[in-house]
């Protein structure tokens, strides 16, 4: 759902999948975004993609290359995954 919403540039659907205290860690070592910072960065890209029909961005996950860790309380989950993108 996350990648499908991003690929369509569907800002609302994409961010509905995040908690209010989510942190986005990107592909570069300097990318650690609070939710508000990531929304501010993402919005213009998604808006532009909707106008030109290209969506936000498209990443394709590798089968079996997603790691999900749930903390012992069961209230926090972390995940990382191996992705492909035609531009990289």
NORHUZI-V376222 format. One record per residue. RES is the residue in one small letter. NEAR is the number of other C-alpha atoms within 10 Angstrom. Layout:
res,near
RES,NEAR
RES,NEAR
This chain:
res,near
x,9
x,14
x,15
x,17
x,21
x,23
x,20
x,19
x,27
x,19
x,20
x,11
x,15
x,18
x,18
x,11
x,12
x,13
x,10
x,11
x,9
x,16
x,17
x,14
x,14
x,11
x,8
x,7
x,7
x,8
x,12
x,14
x,16
x,15
x,17
x,13
x,12
x,18
x,15
x,12
x,12
x,17
x,16
x,14
x,17
x,22
x,17
x,14
x,19
x,17
x,10
x,8
x,11
x,16
x,21
x,23
x,19
x,19
x,17
x,14
x,14
x,11
x,9
x,8
x,11
x,12
x,10
x,11
x,11
x,11
x,10
x,8
x,7
x,8
x,7
x,11
x,11
x,11
x,9
x,11
x,13
x,13
x,13
x,11
x,10
x,8
x,7
x,5
